[in-house]
């Protein structure tokens, strides 16, 4: 049985539904990320779980108990805010101890638990410092320690790294994953940064307009998005709308006009209604007529734009079916105006709704 379940939950602001008949299950010990563009409902979902918002309809179950109407102060959940929300006049020790003292924990235990959790977040020796004396990453670790010291049943993160610079974000996401795995605490993490979510999560829920379009492990979503929205969101830029689809001899045949393609059967082609092909720029191949390999899906085109990316070149190729973007490593780049062939490896074709 799932640790946390949202059943047909609806949330509305001024009669405008943000979530409607929303469902989510989270297993104990998992780190699950809610990922999507601004306004998709991910922060609303997090605030609903935390108890800051109340559902209009549906149920929130936690450990088999109905938490739908349980107030925020009765939920033993740790929340890490985007802005850290540290008290500037309190030391690191007192900031972390704040939640324990609210719970009337005796001072001997407060000291023991604060010291233990500061070691976990690599802040031993910083007890007497104040927030203004800390770096952004250190402040974030204090916020995490404050959320963890109460020994929460669930840990919630609301875009915790958005205020940090790029290098610090990478270091902090590694720290968050280390701490979560070390303690084995169930965690819900909200972000709009796909790389951040994919790097630390057991499961990722891609949200769009208040709906989870795909809930899966990061590698599966990265390779096999189920919908066009997800494909575009995670970096697929090339699409072909096919008029026909049929299956024979263990492969999928696709046709649009006079163009015929084949796709291998894999999780990315499993959807029987999918007729739109999606491909990443790195999965397409571009070649001149003379070096075309036989038996591969081909599309003739002309190099429209050539851009140097460092390790590779990026080409925009104009074809009968539209423009396609290709990234390819090569010593000598193709020049603008050159006639080329685009090759679509059949095992890389993904079919989306």
N, C-alpha and C positions, 0 to 999 in steps of 0.2 A: 504493500500500500504506500502511496506517495506521502511524503512528510507534509507537503503543502499543496492544497488544491483550490483553485478558483473555479466555481461552477456557474456558468451562464451569468456572469457578473456584468452589470451595467453601471456606468458612471456618467453623469451629465453635469455640465455647467450651464445654468440659465436655459434649461431644456435643450441644450445642444449636447448630444451624446458624444463622449470621447471614447468610451468602451461600451459595446453592446453585445450581450450574449457571449462574453469573453470567457475562454477556458484555458487553464494552465495547470500542469502537474509538475512538481519538483521533488526529486528523490533526495533522501537524506544523504548528506556529505558532498553533494554536487555543488559546483559553482556554475550557475546559469546566467548568461548575459542576455539582456533585452537590448536589441540593437535596431536602429532605424533612424530616419530623418526627423527633424524637428516637427512636432505636432502629431507624431504617429501614435502616441499614447503610452510610451514606455515609462516616463516619469510618473504619469497618473497611476499606472499599475504599481509602481514601487511605493508611492505614497498611500495607495489603498492598502497594500500589504502592511505597511508601517502603522497604519491606523490614523494617518493625518486626513484621510478622506473616507467617506462612508458610501458604501454601494447603494444604488437606488434599487437594484434587483440582484438576485443571485445569492450565493453563499461563499464564504471563505472558510475552509476547513484547515486546521493545523493540528498535527498529531492526533487526528481523529476527533477533534473537538471543534465546535462551531465558534469561530472567532469573528463572525460578521459584525457583531455589535460590541465586541470587546474594546474598551477605550485604549488609547495609545499607551497610557501609563500602566496598564495591566498586561501589556504584551512585553515579554522579556526579549525584545529585539534590539540589536545594536545598529545604529544608523550613522554612516559617514557622509557628511555633507560636502558639496562641491566647494564651499567657501571655508572649510575646516571648522568654522564656528568655535574657535578657541576663546577662552576668556583672557584678554590681554593682561589683566592685573593679577592673574594666578600663575604660579610656577608650573613647570611641566608636571611635577608630582601632583599638585593640587588639581590641575586640569583633568588628569587621568583619574584621580580619586573622586571626582565630583559625583559621579553616578553611584558609587559605593556609599558615600556619605548620605546621599538622598535616601538610600535604602537602609540607613541606620546600622551599617556594618561597623563592628567595633574597630578601633584604630589599629590594634595589633594586626588584625586580618587585612585591613586596608593597606598597611605598609607592606605586608608580605605579597599580596596580590598585585599591587602596583609595581613593586620591584620585579616580580616575575614577568609581568607583561611587557615592561620596558626592555627587559632582556630579549624577549621574543621579537620585538620590533627594532632591535639593535640601537636602543637609546639608553642603555645603562650608563650612568655617570652624568646624565643630562637633567637629573631631577630638579635642580635648583634654578635652572635657566627659565627665562620667560619667552613667550612666543616671538617677541621682536628680536630676540637673540638667536633665532633658529632660521635655517634655510627653508625654502618651500617644501622640499622633500621631508625634512625633519618635522615640520609642522603637520604634514599629512600623516606621518607615522604616529605623532601624538594623538591625532584625531582617531586613527585606527586603534591605538592602544586604549583610548577612552571607551570606544565602542566594544572592545573585546574584554575589558577588565570585569565587566558585570557578568561575564560568562553567559552570553546571550544564546538563545535557542536558534536564532537566525541572524545573519549579518547582511546589512543592506548598504549598497554603495550607490550614490547619485553623482555620476560623472566626476569621480574624485580626482582625476588627473588633468582636467581641462585647464587649470590655472598654472600648470607647470610647463617648463620649456621642453623641447623635443627629447633631448638626451635624458633628462630627469624622468620624463614620462616612461621611457623604456625601463630605466632602473626600478622605478616604483611599481610598475606592473609585475615585474619579476618578484619583487618583495611581497606584493599582495598575494600572488599565487603561492609563494613559499609559505607564508603565514597561514593561508587557508588550508593548504595540504598538511602542514605540521599539526594544526589544531583539529583538522577534520570537520570544520564548521560549515554548515550549509549556507550558501551565499547567493544573493541576487545582486547582479551588477548591471547598472544602466550606463550606456555610452552611445555616442554617435560615431565612434571611431572603430571601424571594422578590424583593423590590425590589432588594436588593443584587446578587443573582445575575443578574436580568434586565438590570440596567443595565450590567454589565461583560462579559457572556459572549457568545461566538460560538455556543455550544451549551449547553443546559441539560438535564441528566438528572434527571427527577423520580423519586425512589425511594420505594418502599413495601414494607416487610417483606422487604427484601433483593432486590427486583426493580426494574428500571428500567421504569416504566409508560409513559414517553414520553421520547424523546431528540430534541430539535428546537431550532430557533432560538427565542429568547425571544418574538418577536412571534407566531409560530405557536402556541406553547403558550398564550400569553395570550388569543388569540382563539379557538383551537380545541382545547381539552383533549380527550384521547381517552377518558378514563374519569371516572366520577363522583368517585372519590377526588381526581384532579387538579383537577377543576372546583371542588370544595369547598375544596381546599387553596389555590387561587389566587383565591378570592373570589366564585365563583358561589354564590348562595344560593337560587335559585329552580329547582325541579325539578318536572316532570310525568312520571309513568309512563303511557305510551300502550299500549293493548292491541293496536292494529293499525298497520301501516306499509305503504304502497304507493307506487309511483312512477309518475307519468304526466305527460305534457305538460311535461317538464323540471322538475317539482317533486315534492316528497315529501308525500304525504298522511298525516296522523296522526289517530287517533281514540281517545278514551276516553269510554265512556258515550255521551251525546248531544253531546259536544263534538268538533268537527272543526277541525283546524289544518292549515296548509300551511307547508312550509319550503323555502327556496331550496336548490338544489344548490351546495354549497361544501365546502371541506375539513372544515368542522365537521359536515357531514351525510354524509360519504363512507362512513362505516362502515355496511355493509349490515345489520348486526344491531342497530344502535343504535335504541332505542325510548324512551330517557329524554331528555326535553328539559331543557337547562340554560340559564339566562339570568342575566346580571348585573343587579343592581338599576338600573344606569345605562342598560341597554338596553331595559328595560320602560317602557311609557308608561301614565300614568293620566289619565283624563279623565272628565268628567261625561257623562251620557246625551246631552245636547243637542249636544255638540261631537264626538261620535264620528265618525271618518272611515270611510266605507264600504270594504269589501273587505279589512279587516285582521282578523287573528285576535283574537277578543274573549273576555273572561271577566268576568262580572258579579261585583261584590263590594261590601264595605262597609269604609270606613276604620276600622281597629281602633286604630291608634296613629299619631300625627303627631309628628315630631321635627324641630326646626330644626337644620340642619347648617352654617349660614353662607351659602354660596352657593346652597344648595338645601334642599329639605325631603325627609325620608325618611318613607315611609308603609308601614305594615304593613296589607295589605288581605286581609280574610277572604273566601274564595270556597268554592264547592262542592269544589274540588280542593285545598283547603288554604290556608295563609297565604302571601302573596307580599310581598317587600320591594322597594320602588321608590324610587329617588332622582330627583327632578325639580326643576329650577329654575323658580320661579314667584313672582310678586309677592304674591299672596294665597293662603295655604295652604287646603287642604281641611280641614274640621273632622271630628273623630271622629264616626262614625255616618253620614256622608254616603255615599249609594249612588253608586258609580263603575263605570267600565269599565276593565279592564286590556287593553292592546293589545300584542300580541306581534309585532313586525315580523318578517316571514318570513325576511329576510336576516340576522337576528341569532340565529335559533334554532340551537343547537348540540345534536347528538345524541350521547350518550355511552353507553359500556358500563356 
